[in-house]
């Protein structure tokens, strides 16, 4: 990650690199491609305008809605009033919000930090010593479950976990068990682990390739066990990768909306993670102001996690 | 590289592959099963009477072909426009240093953490206004989806490509200039091919985003049945009393095929691309 990239920020525009070596290296400090300011702005502008209009602007709008009592219907829909921090205060006292926060933490820890991370690493570790054609097959399968449309995947798991005629019940001999009703969070965690492991696997595969084979060989010669090798030889090399991976999958999982397609937050809020909570408050409850305030809290939570991660990453050097 | 642990590793990986592949296998199986076998309380993991009934049903009852075309159109536009814009932006942000660059890069990272569900309401009103100016990009038009998916996939794409552009040595650029190549030629004939693995990985992610989207399609495409996309169409088979599993799975299989084709085409580059991007 380019977190600690030292940057010399020059304000002047320097002409494109010339044949003169000195002028060339001076220019490279600020305008390596010799783009020129106008062209550089022209290159960045279309993307930034799109992001600004259709992502940043609605996000700021959401923050504004978050301090109003805006509702989907009724009097507050026609003329929303600014209510200050009232929405945030009611969130702090809302049992359902606490429930959603706890379930989100559980979901992220269970399926991302532990599930995808460990399974991804285990697969990457195991696949190193496996015949190439077998490795490619397994990689393809894992990748496929990652890239398939979430709607399709949700229906698939719905069919597998269905109470009547569900495949899992048929296999385990437990007819009539409604997995998504009886064990909603466990089902979601297993589902998300299945779905998202590919990314961790790919990342750790490339990370493991960077561990010097001579060190692994040494560890083997001195009789280190598999776990000792991972802890003392491999981990120090891939620490940065572990952090990056954990951050990305945690953020993706925290914002994931797919649980809605599987359980819709039910039964009785038992699987209502924050994104589902926000969606239901906004579109089913009509509480647009409140839902927006909660999304801002989720965003702040994400930022906090990212900051902790940057701290950990810096500590290395 | 022979090791005693190899056999164990291979057995474990085969088991993992089986577990991972199982739901996918089940999808295709249910899609070709005759109706009476699907509702059977004791489903068998194979079928001796494969049928195309479910596909015919999905394609005829639900105007699936039309929706497929809509989804393809949105996804292709998002991928092509996204690649171009992200490549240009990443090049400028990597090779050109200016005062607020770091701020801009941090912003690109932060906007990726915005919970998407929260934006549906403001975006709905925004699209309504856009429709007054340019109807093709407003509510009930596929253009609205293209704009939103571009905005949501660009930050990650730019962030990813930056590492790839940075990895191309500046000396190469100077050499190209010495050989008399114009900026434009350098950009398309030298830099573009060199960052291709990154472009592939990026385009896969944008494609998946656009292809999978249910939330925005559901929010923006509210009237008119011929403008819907596939994820919405699949929903029509889900009924409160009796889900039409055969049709759902046939529809799901059809929806998966384009992803599969795309994936097979780019797979080799995808792996190296993702690895390189995160290493960056």
Interface residues (C-beta under 8 A of the other chain):
Chain A: X1 X2 X7 X8 X9 X10 X11 X17 X19 X24 X28 X29 X30 X31 X32 X33 X34 X35 X37 X39 X40 X41 X43 X44 X46 X47 X48 X50 X51 X53 X54 X55 X56 X57 X58 X59 X61 X62 X65 X123 X126 X127 X129 X130 X131 X134 X135 X137 X138 X139 X140 X141 X142 X143 X144 X145 X147 X148 X149 X150 X151 X152 X153 X155 X156 X157 X159 X160 X164 X165 X167 X170 X175 X194 X199 X202 X203 X205 X206 X207 X241 X244 X245 X248 X251 X255 X257 X261 X274 X275 X278 X279 X282 X283 X288 X291 X292 X295 X296 X298 X299 X302 X303 X306
Chain B: X1 X3 X5 X6 X9 X10 X12 X13 X14 X16 X17 X20 X21 X22 X23 X24 X26 X27 X30 X39 X40 X41 X42 X43 X85 X86 X88 X89 X91 X92 X93 X94 X95 X96 X97 X98 X99 X101 X102 X104 X107 X108 X109 X110 X111 X112 X113 X114 X115 X116 X117 X118 X119 X120 X121 X122 X123 X126 X147 X148 X150 X151 X152 X154 X155 X158 X162 X163 X166 X170 X173 X174 X177 X178 X183 X186 X204 X208 X211 X212 X214 X215 X230 X231 X234 X235 X238 X245 X248 X249 X252 X255 X256 X259 X260 X263 X267 X270 X271 X274 X275 X276 X278 X279 X280
